[in-house]
Amino acid sequence: MKIELPKSDLLEGLQAVQNVVSIRSTLPILSNVLLQAEKGKLCLTTTDLDVSIQCTIDAKVGKGGATTLPARRLSSIVRELPSSDIEIDVDDKDTAQVRCGSSFFKIMGLSEEEFPPIAKAEGKFCYTLDQGVFREMLRKTAYAASTDETRFVLNGVFLSFKDSKLVMVATDGRRLALVEHEVEFPAEAEVDMILPSKVATELMHTLDESGELRIYTKENRVMFEFGSVIVSSKLIEGTYPNYRQVIPAQCEERIAVERESLLTALKRVSLVTTEKATATHLTFAKNQLVVSMTTPDVGEARETLPIKYTGKELHVAFNPEYMIDPLKNIAQDEIYMELTDDLSPGVIKCDLPFLYVLMPMRVS
């Protein structure tokens, strides 16, 4: 194999695929990137057996072929090379010679035959969305997924293509984030799937602000195709719990609050939290909201915010991090808090199809 291409193109391609490469893999081949060169294209592929990423870039192909090279080492070398064209020449023993200007490297690779087979971007149905829309949906929900591996169906983001819309949900049992978006697809293409959190994070890194995203499902896999990149992943198997039943049907008070002010207040007050004391108190009184925290052995903090409120005095305690997460991932100036009492779930909403349910903390 012999190829030549600009440093910037190769580095961009390697950065697009290297995140799934395991640093401590028991299989050496999984630390490598597969390079396949033919017809003016270089295809870069990495996998951890569950998730695969493929990126295709333009290159001058002097001789077609394929090999695998250590992904992170190759990326580190390319990053430090001068900004000019890079030549890669691979012999029949999978040893690559890398030349750029006056720089020369020899890198030992492994045969492409050892690399696991990669699924193609195909399926019975294709769902088409804007990349930026899908990325924003993930950003508004993925943080709420569980990290408790004993509840594996909650270790991802639930995607439901039904009734001409995509509903995206994540929950860890103590909070739930939900967002909806209208999508056109035939009725027979309705499907539910649970996307692993690792893939959600990768998509948030690699999706663009605009451009077409195509989603394919096939058996227990899902494929995302956008630009020159294909991300393929196994789905989490199991039945996602009925998330609708945890959303309160009604509330006693609906209070408008300036998002940025509340976010700033929560960040400041949470500076006195400890591992054992995390409850932040919200007291809603006439035209004011007091955000406070008292921690034994540390001290206390209090912030007062002006709000338009004339209802009954309400006192509720929440985990501050669980409140900060949605507030920093939505862009609306104003949010609405729906509350009933100190023992009922609170709901955060804004002027788009988004809601966030949060269980209160019981404090003495």
Sine and cosine of phi, psi and omega as CSV:
sin_phi,cos_phi,sin_psi,cos_psi,sin_omega,cos_omega
0.00,0.00,0.70,-0.71,0.04,-1.00
-0.60,-0.80,0.84,-0.55,-0.05,-1.00
-0.67,-0.74,0.34,-0.94,0.09,-1.00
-0.60,-0.80,0.72,-0.70,-0.02,-1.00
-0.33,-0.95,0.35,-0.94,0.01,-1.00
-0.90,0.44,0.58,-0.82,0.03,-1.00
-0.82,0.58,-0.70,0.72,-0.08,-1.00
-0.87,0.49,-0.63,0.77,0.00,-1.00
-0.92,0.39,-0.70,0.71,-0.02,-1.00
-0.91,0.41,-0.67,0.74,-0.01,-1.00
-0.90,0.43,-0.67,0.74,0.03,-1.00
-0.88,0.47,-0.67,0.74,0.03,-1.00
-0.90,0.44,-0.69,0.72,0.01,-1.00
-0.91,0.41,-0.64,0.77,0.03,-1.00
-0.91,0.41,-0.49,0.87,0.01,-1.00
-0.95,0.33,-0.45,0.89,-0.12,-0.99
-0.94,-0.34,-0.24,0.97,-0.21,-0.98
-0.99,0.17,-0.22,0.98,-0.08,-1.00
-0.90,0.43,-0.44,0.90,-0.02,-1.00
-1.00,0.07,-0.09,1.00,-0.02,-1.00
-0.94,0.33,0.82,-0.57,-0.01,-1.00
-0.98,0.18,0.71,-0.70,0.01,-1.00
-0.96,0.27,-0.58,0.82,-0.04,-1.00
-0.89,-0.46,0.87,0.50,-0.01,-1.00
-1.00,0.09,0.62,-0.78,0.05,-1.00
-0.97,0.25,-0.34,0.94,0.05,-1.00
-0.97,-0.25,0.92,-0.40,-0.03,-1.00
-0.81,0.59,-0.55,0.83,-0.06,-1.00
-0.90,0.44,-0.45,0.89,-0.03,-1.00
-0.97,0.26,-0.17,0.98,0.10,-1.00
-1.00,0.03,-0.07,1.00,-0.08,-1.00
-0.98,-0.22,0.37,-0.93,0.13,-0.99
-0.96,-0.27,0.72,-0.70,0.04,-1.00
-0.99,0.10,0.83,-0.56,0.06,-1.00
-0.94,-0.34,0.85,-0.53,0.02,-1.00
-0.81,-0.58,0.87,-0.49,-0.06,-1.00
-0.90,-0.43,0.79,-0.61,0.11,-0.99
-0.23,-0.97,0.54,-0.84,0.12,-0.99
0.74,0.68,0.78,0.63,0.09,-1.00
0.95,0.30,0.26,0.97,-0.01,-1.00
-0.75,-0.66,0.57,-0.82,0.15,-0.99
-0.87,-0.49,0.85,-0.53,0.01,-1.00
-0.97,-0.25,0.82,-0.57,0.02,-1.00
-0.95,-0.32,0.76,-0.65,-0.04,-1.00
-0.69,-0.72,0.69,-0.73,0.14,-0.99
-0.75,-0.66,0.36,-0.93,0.02,-1.00
-0.38,-0.92,0.45,-0.89,0.19,-0.98
-0.89,-0.46,0.34,0.94,-0.04,-1.00
0.99,0.13,-0.51,0.86,0.08,-1.00
-1.00,-0.05,-0.68,0.73,-0.03,-1.00
-0.87,-0.50,0.68,-0.73,0.06,-1.00
-0.79,-0.61,0.61,-0.79,0.08,-1.00
-0.78,-0.62,0.71,-0.70,-0.04,-1.00
-0.78,-0.63,0.72,-0.69,0.02,-1.00
-0.70,-0.71,0.75,-0.66,-0.02,-1.00
-0.93,-0.37,0.76,-0.65,0.00,-1.00
-0.75,-0.66,0.38,-0.92,0.03,-1.00
-0.96,0.28,0.60,-0.80,0.04,-1.00
-0.39,-0.92,0.46,-0.89,0.15,-0.99
-0.99,0.14,0.91,-0.41,-0.05,-1.00
-0.98,-0.20,0.97,-0.23,0.05,-1.00
-0.97,0.25,-0.56,0.83,0.02,-1.00
-0.50,-0.87,0.85,-0.53,-0.01,-1.00
-0.94,0.34,0.30,-0.95,0.02,-1.00
0.40,-0.92,-0.14,-0.99,-0.03,-1.00
-0.48,-0.87,0.49,-0.87,0.08,-1.00
-0.37,-0.93,0.08,-1.00,0.13,-0.99
-0.78,-0.62,0.65,-0.76,-0.01,-1.00
-0.76,-0.65,0.45,-0.89,0.02,-1.00
-0.83,0.55,0.88,-0.47,-0.19,-0.98
-0.90,0.43,-0.78,0.63,-0.08,-1.00
-0.95,0.32,-0.57,0.82,0.04,-1.00
-0.92,0.39,-0.69,0.72,0.02,-1.00
-0.89,0.46,-0.67,0.75,0.01,-1.00
-0.90,0.44,-0.66,0.75,0.02,-1.00
-0.89,0.45,-0.66,0.76,0.01,-1.00
-0.91,0.42,-0.75,0.66,-0.04,-1.00
-0.88,0.48,-0.62,0.78,-0.01,-1.00
-0.87,0.49,-0.58,0.82,-0.06,-1.00
-1.00,0.03,-0.15,0.99,-0.02,-1.00
-0.96,0.29,0.40,-0.91,0.04,-1.00
-0.90,0.43,0.36,-0.93,-0.08,-1.00
-0.99,0.17,0.98,0.21,0.08,-1.00
-0.50,-0.87,-0.17,-0.99,-0.03,-1.00
-0.95,0.31,0.59,-0.81,0.03,-1.00
-0.94,-0.35,0.71,-0.70,0.10,-0.99
-0.96,-0.29,0.74,-0.67,0.09,-1.00
-0.84,-0.54,0.84,-0.54,-0.03,-1.00
-0.84,-0.54,0.88,-0.47,-0.07,-1.00
-0.92,-0.40,0.78,-0.63,0.01,-1.00
-1.00,0.02,-0.04,-1.00,-0.08,-1.00
-0.96,0.27,-0.05,1.00,0.07,-1.00
-0.97,-0.26,0.27,0.96,0.03,-1.00
0.88,0.47,0.52,0.85,0.14,-0.99
-0.99,-0.16,0.82,-0.57,-0.07,-1.00
-0.97,-0.23,0.71,-0.70,0.14,-0.99
-0.96,-0.27,0.85,-0.53,-0.05,-1.00
-0.93,-0.36,0.85,-0.53,-0.01,-1.00
-0.83,-0.55,0.67,-0.74,0.08,-1.00
-0.43,-0.90,0.93,-0.38,-0.07,-1.00
0.86,0.50,-0.82,-0.57,0.00,-1.00
-1.00,-0.06,0.07,1.00,-0.04,-1.00
-1.00,-0.03,0.59,-0.81,0.02,-1.00
-0.62,-0.78,0.72,-0.69,0.08,-1.00
-0.72,-0.70,0.56,-0.83,0.16,-0.99
-0.88,-0.47,0.81,-0.59,-0.06,-1.00
-0.83,-0.56,0.77,-0.64,0.04,-1.00
-0.99,0.14,0.79,-0.61,0.01,-1.00
-0.91,-0.41,-0.13,-0.99,0.06,-1.00
-0.80,-0.60,0.41,-0.91,-0.06,-1.00
-0.90,0.44,0.59,-0.81,0.05,-1.00
-0.89,0.46,-0.40,0.92,-0.04,-1.00
-0.91,0.42,-0.38,0.92,0.01,-1.00
-0.99,0.15,-0.26,0.97,-0.10,-1.00
-0.97,0.26,0.70,-0.71,-0.03,-1.00
-0.89,0.46,0.54,-0.84,0.05,-1.00
-0.91,0.42,0.56,-0.83,-0.05,-1.00
-0.92,-0.38,0.71,-0.71,0.02,-1.00
-0.93,0.37,0.59,-0.81,0.05,-1.00
-1.00,0.08,0.41,-0.91,0.02,-1.00
-0.98,0.22,1.00,0.02,0.01,-1.00
-0.42,-0.91,0.34,-0.94,0.02,-1.00
-0.01,-1.00,0.15,-0.99,-0.03,-1.00
-0.92,0.40,-0.60,0.80,-0.02,-1.00
-0.79,-0.61,0.45,-0.89,0.04,-1.00
-0.80,-0.60,0.78,-0.62,0.03,-1.00
-0.96,-0.28,0.78,-0.62,-0.07,-1.00
-0.92,-0.39,0.81,-0.59,0.03,-1.00
-0.69,-0.72,0.18,-0.98,0.15,-0.99
-0.98,0.17,0.69,-0.72,-0.02,-1.00
-0.83,0.56,-0.72,0.69,-0.04,-1.00
-0.89,0.46,-0.62,0.78,0.02,-1.00
-0.89,0.45,-0.73,0.68,-0.04,-1.00
-0.91,0.41,-0.65,0.76,0.02,-1.00
-0.89,0.46,-0.67,0.75,0.02,-1.00
-0.91,0.41,-0.61,0.79,0.04,-1.00
-0.88,0.47,-0.68,0.73,0.05,-1.00
-0.90,0.45,-0.67,0.75,-0.04,-1.00
-0.89,0.45,-0.53,0.85,-0.04,-1.00
-0.99,0.12,-0.14,0.99,-0.09,-1.00
-0.78,-0.63,-0.62,0.78,-0.22,-0.97
-0.84,0.54,-0.51,0.86,-0.03,-1.00
-0.89,0.46,-0.36,0.93,-0.07,-1.00
-1.00,0.05,-0.07,1.00,0.00,-1.00
-0.93,0.38,0.48,-0.88,-0.03,-1.00
-0.97,0.24,0.52,-0.86,0.12,-0.99
-0.94,-0.33,0.08,1.00,0.02,-1.00
-0.99,0.15,0.94,-0.34,-0.11,-0.99
-0.94,0.34,-0.21,0.98,0.05,-1.00
-0.97,0.24,-0.30,0.95,0.05,-1.00
-0.92,-0.39,0.92,0.40,-0.21,-0.98
-0.88,0.48,-0.49,0.87,-0.01,-1.00
-0.93,0.36,-0.32,0.95,0.03,-1.00
-1.00,-0.05,-0.01,1.00,-0.01,-1.00
-0.99,0.11,0.60,0.80,-0.02,-1.00
-0.21,-0.98,-0.13,-0.99,-0.02,-1.00
-0.94,-0.33,0.78,-0.62,-0.01,-1.00
-1.00,0.08,0.81,-0.59,0.05,-1.00
-0.90,-0.43,0.82,-0.58,0.01,-1.00
-0.82,-0.57,0.94,-0.35,0.09,-1.00
-1.00,-0.04,0.99,-0.13,-0.02,-1.00
-0.52,-0.86,0.47,-0.88,0.08,-1.00
0.79,0.61,0.68,0.73,0.05,-1.00
0.86,0.50,0.51,0.86,0.10,-0.99
-0.47,-0.88,0.36,-0.93,0.10,-1.00
-0.97,-0.24,0.85,-0.53,0.11,-0.99
-0.96,-0.27,0.79,-0.61,0.00,-1.00
-0.88,-0.47,0.77,-0.63,-0.10,-1.00
-0.69,-0.73,0.60,-0.80,0.18,-0.98
-0.63,-0.78,0.63,-0.78,0.01,-1.00
-0.47,-0.88,0.47,-0.88,0.12,-0.99
-0.87,-0.50,0.21,0.98,0.01,-1.00
1.00,-0.10,-0.37,0.93,0.02,-1.00
-0.95,-0.31,-0.31,0.95,0.04,-1.00
-0.47,-0.88,0.35,-0.94,-0.04,-1.00
-0.57,-0.82,0.76,-0.65,0.06,-1.00
-0.90,-0.44,0.71,-0.71,-0.04,-1.00
-0.67,-0.74,0.68,-0.73,0.08,-1.00
-0.61,-0.79,0.52,-0.85,-0.03,-1.00
-0.80,-0.60,0.44,-0.90,0.08,-1.00
-0.46,-0.89,0.68,-0.74,0.00,-1.00
-0.96,0.28,0.72,-0.69,-0.01,-1.00
-0.65,-0.76,0.67,-0.74,0.03,-1.00
-1.00,0.00,0.79,-0.62,0.10,-0.99
-0.29,-0.96,0.43,-0.90,-0.02,-1.00
-0.92,0.39,0.46,-0.89,-0.05,-1.00
-0.85,0.53,-0.55,0.84,-0.03,-1.00
-0.96,0.28,-0.12,0.99,-0.01,-1.00
-1.00,-0.08,0.14,0.99,0.01,-1.00
-0.89,0.46,0.71,-0.70,-0.07,-1.00
-0.40,-0.92,0.51,-0.86,0.14,-0.99
-0.91,-0.42,0.58,-0.82,0.05,-1.00
-0.45,-0.89,0.42,-0.91,0.06,-1.00
-0.90,-0.44,0.92,-0.40,-0.06,-1.00
-1.00,0.00,0.83,-0.56,0.00,-1.00
-0.84,0.54,0.58,-0.82,-0.03,-1.00
-0.85,0.53,-0.57,0.82,-0.01,-1.00
-0.87,0.50,-0.64,0.77,-0.01,-1.00
-0.95,0.31,-0.64,0.77,0.04,-1.00
-0.85,0.53,-0.70,0.71,0.02,-1.00
-0.89,0.45,-0.68,0.73,0.00,-1.00
-0.89,0.45,-0.67,0.74,0.01,-1.00
-0.91,0.42,-0.60,0.80,0.03,-1.00
-0.90,0.44,-0.50,0.87,0.02,-1.00
-0.98,0.22,-0.60,0.80,-0.21,-0.98
-0.97,-0.24,-0.36,0.93,0.03,-1.00
-0.92,0.39,0.54,-0.84,0.00,-1.00
-1.00,0.01,0.09,-1.00,0.00,-1.00
-0.97,0.24,-0.33,0.94,0.03,-1.00
-0.45,-0.89,0.08,-1.00,-0.05,-1.00
0.95,-0.30,0.34,-0.94,-0.10,-0.99
-0.98,0.18,0.67,-0.75,0.12,-0.99
-0.88,-0.48,0.78,-0.62,0.05,-1.00
-0.92,-0.39,0.77,-0.64,-0.03,-1.00
-0.90,-0.43,0.82,-0.58,0.02,-1.00
-0.89,-0.46,0.60,-0.80,0.13,-0.99
-0.85,-0.53,0.63,-0.78,0.00,-1.00
-0.49,-0.87,0.92,-0.40,-0.04,-1.00
0.82,0.58,-0.86,-0.51,-0.06,-1.00
-0.98,-0.21,0.46,0.89,0.00,-1.00
-0.80,-0.60,0.39,-0.92,0.11,-0.99
-0.74,-0.68,0.59,-0.81,0.01,-1.00
-0.80,-0.60,0.70,-0.72,0.04,-1.00
-0.90,-0.43,0.85,-0.52,-0.02,-1.00
-0.88,-0.47,0.84,-0.55,0.01,-1.00
-0.45,-0.89,0.71,-0.70,-0.04,-1.00
0.82,0.57,-0.81,-0.58,-0.01,-1.00
-0.98,-0.21,0.23,0.97,-0.12,-0.99
-0.90,-0.43,0.63,-0.78,0.14,-0.99
-0.79,-0.61,0.84,-0.54,0.08,-1.00
-0.94,-0.34,0.82,-0.57,-0.03,-1.00
-0.85,-0.53,0.65,-0.76,-0.05,-1.00
-0.51,-0.86,0.51,-0.86,0.23,-0.97
-0.94,0.34,0.51,-0.86,0.09,-1.00
-1.00,-0.08,0.42,-0.91,0.10,-1.00
-0.97,0.24,0.81,-0.59,-0.02,-1.00
-1.00,0.04,0.59,-0.81,-0.01,-1.00
0.71,-0.70,0.06,-1.00,-0.01,-1.00
-0.97,-0.25,0.83,-0.56,0.01,-1.00
-0.96,0.28,0.65,-0.76,-0.03,-1.00
-0.90,0.44,0.35,-0.94,0.01,-1.00
-0.95,0.32,1.00,-0.08,-0.09,-1.00
-0.94,0.33,-0.39,0.92,-0.05,-1.00
-0.89,0.45,-0.51,0.86,-0.10,-1.00
-0.96,0.29,-0.24,0.97,0.02,-1.00
-1.00,-0.08,-0.10,1.00,0.03,-1.00
-0.99,0.10,0.88,-0.48,-0.03,-1.00
-0.85,0.53,0.71,-0.71,-0.03,-1.00
-0.96,0.27,-0.47,0.88,-0.01,-1.00
-0.45,-0.89,0.23,-0.97,0.02,-1.00
-0.63,-0.78,0.30,-0.95,0.01,-1.00
-1.00,0.01,-0.55,0.83,-0.04,-1.00
-0.75,-0.67,0.70,-0.72,0.08,-1.00
-0.85,-0.53,0.91,-0.42,-0.18,-0.98
-0.86,-0.50,0.80,-0.60,0.05,-1.00
-0.99,0.11,0.74,-0.67,0.00,-1.00
-0.70,-0.72,0.63,-0.78,0.08,-1.00
-0.94,0.33,0.86,-0.52,-0.14,-0.99
-0.86,0.51,-0.77,0.64,-0.09,-1.00
-0.89,0.45,-0.63,0.77,0.00,-1.00
-0.90,0.43,-0.69,0.72,0.01,-1.00
-0.91,0.41,-0.66,0.75,0.01,-1.00
-0.87,0.49,-0.73,0.68,0.00,-1.00
-0.89,0.47,-0.69,0.73,0.01,-1.00
-0.88,0.47,-0.69,0.72,0.01,-1.00
-0.90,0.44,-0.65,0.76,0.02,-1.00
-0.89,0.46,-0.67,0.74,-0.02,-1.00
-0.92,0.39,-0.76,0.65,-0.06,-1.00
-0.90,0.44,-0.57,0.82,-0.04,-1.00
-0.94,0.35,-0.11,0.99,0.03,-1.00
-0.92,0.39,-0.29,0.96,0.03,-1.00
-0.98,-0.21,0.17,0.99,0.05,-1.00
-0.97,0.26,0.41,-0.91,0.14,-0.99
-0.78,-0.63,0.06,-1.00,0.00,-1.00
-0.88,0.48,-0.55,0.84,-0.05,-1.00
-1.00,0.01,-0.39,0.92,-0.05,-1.00
-0.83,-0.56,0.96,-0.27,-0.06,-1.00
-0.81,-0.58,-0.04,1.00,-0.08,-1.00
-0.97,0.26,0.86,-0.51,0.10,-1.00
-0.97,-0.23,0.76,-0.65,-0.10,-0.99
-1.00,-0.08,0.73,-0.69,0.10,-0.99
-0.90,-0.43,0.86,-0.51,0.03,-1.00
-0.90,-0.44,0.90,-0.43,0.01,-1.00
-0.99,-0.13,0.90,-0.44,0.05,-1.00
-0.80,-0.60,-0.12,-0.99,-0.07,-1.00
-0.86,0.51,0.92,-0.40,0.08,-1.00
0.85,0.53,0.38,0.92,0.10,-1.00
-0.47,-0.89,0.48,-0.88,0.09,-1.00
-0.84,-0.54,0.83,-0.56,0.06,-1.00
-0.96,-0.26,0.85,-0.53,0.06,-1.00
-0.97,-0.25,0.86,-0.51,-0.10,-1.00
-0.62,-0.78,0.31,-0.95,-0.02,-1.00
-0.45,-0.89,0.76,-0.65,0.09,-1.00
-0.83,-0.56,0.81,-0.59,-0.05,-1.00
-0.82,-0.58,0.87,-0.50,0.06,-1.00
-0.83,0.55,0.63,-0.78,0.03,-1.00
0.95,0.30,-0.13,0.99,0.02,-1.00
-0.91,-0.42,-0.84,0.54,-0.01,-1.00
0.57,-0.82,-0.47,-0.88,0.00,-1.00
-0.58,-0.82,0.30,-0.95,0.03,-1.00
-0.58,-0.81,0.51,-0.86,-0.02,-1.00
-0.52,-0.86,0.67,-0.74,0.09,-1.00
-0.75,-0.66,0.68,-0.74,0.03,-1.00
-0.90,-0.44,0.80,-0.60,-0.03,-1.00
-0.90,-0.45,0.69,-0.73,0.10,-0.99
-0.97,0.24,0.73,-0.69,0.05,-1.00
-0.64,-0.76,0.31,-0.95,0.09,-1.00
-1.00,-0.05,0.98,-0.18,-0.05,-1.00
-0.47,-0.88,0.77,-0.64,0.00,-1.00
-0.77,-0.64,0.21,0.98,-0.03,-1.00
-0.99,0.15,-0.22,-0.97,-0.01,-1.00
-0.92,0.39,0.40,-0.91,0.05,-1.00
-0.94,0.34,0.76,-0.65,-0.04,-1.00
-0.85,-0.52,0.67,-0.74,0.06,-1.00
-0.76,-0.65,0.82,-0.57,-0.02,-1.00
-0.57,-0.82,0.51,-0.86,0.00,-1.00
-0.87,-0.48,0.72,-0.69,0.03,-1.00
-0.75,-0.66,0.35,-0.94,0.18,-0.98
-0.94,0.33,0.85,-0.52,-0.09,-1.00
-0.88,0.47,-0.59,0.80,0.00,-1.00
-0.89,0.45,-0.59,0.81,-0.01,-1.00
-0.94,0.34,-0.39,0.92,0.08,-1.00
-1.00,0.06,-0.59,0.81,-0.02,-1.00
-0.90,0.43,-0.65,0.76,-0.07,-1.00
-0.79,0.61,-0.81,0.58,-0.01,-1.00
-0.93,0.37,-0.60,0.80,-0.07,-1.00
-0.90,0.44,-0.54,0.84,-0.01,-1.00
-1.00,0.06,-0.16,0.99,-0.02,-1.00
-0.95,-0.30,0.06,1.00,0.16,-0.99
-0.89,-0.46,0.42,-0.91,-0.12,-0.99
-0.95,-0.30,-0.09,1.00,-0.07,-1.00
-0.90,0.44,0.58,-0.81,0.00,-1.00
-0.94,0.34,-0.54,0.84,-0.09,-1.00
-0.81,-0.58,0.67,-0.74,0.09,-1.00
-0.86,-0.52,0.28,-0.96,0.03,-1.00
-0.88,-0.48,0.76,-0.64,0.08,-1.00
-0.96,-0.26,0.82,-0.57,0.02,-1.00
-0.96,-0.29,0.87,-0.49,-0.11,-0.99
-0.72,-0.69,0.45,-0.89,0.08,-1.00
-0.87,-0.50,-0.82,0.57,0.06,-1.00
-0.38,-0.92,-0.10,-1.00,-0.10,-0.99
-0.97,0.26,-0.13,0.99,-0.01,-1.00
-0.94,-0.35,-0.16,0.99,-0.03,-1.00
-1.00,-0.07,0.47,-0.88,0.03,-1.00
-0.86,0.50,0.59,-0.81,0.11,-0.99
-0.99,-0.12,0.45,-0.89,-0.01,-1.00
-0.79,-0.61,0.72,-0.69,0.12,-0.99
-0.95,-0.32,0.78,-0.63,0.04,-1.00
-0.75,-0.66,0.28,-0.96,0.13,-0.99
-0.52,-0.85,0.01,-1.00,-0.12,-0.99
-0.97,0.23,0.81,0.59,0.16,-0.99
-0.33,-0.94,0.22,-0.98,-0.06,-1.00
-0.95,0.32,0.94,0.35,-0.01,-1.00
-0.70,-0.71,0.66,-0.75,0.18,-0.98
-0.54,-0.84,0.41,-0.91,-0.07,-1.00
-0.66,-0.75,0.87,-0.49,0.00,-1.00
-0.98,-0.22,0.73,-0.68,-0.08,-1.00
-0.73,-0.69,0.81,-0.59,0.04,-1.00
-0.98,0.22,0.68,-0.73,0.02,-1.00
-0.96,0.27,0.31,-0.95,0.07,-1.00
-0.99,-0.13,0.69,-0.72,0.03,-1.00
-1.00,0.05,0.86,-0.50,0.01,-1.00
-0.80,-0.60,0.53,-0.85,-0.02,-1.00
-0.99,0.17,0.00,0.00,0.00,0.00
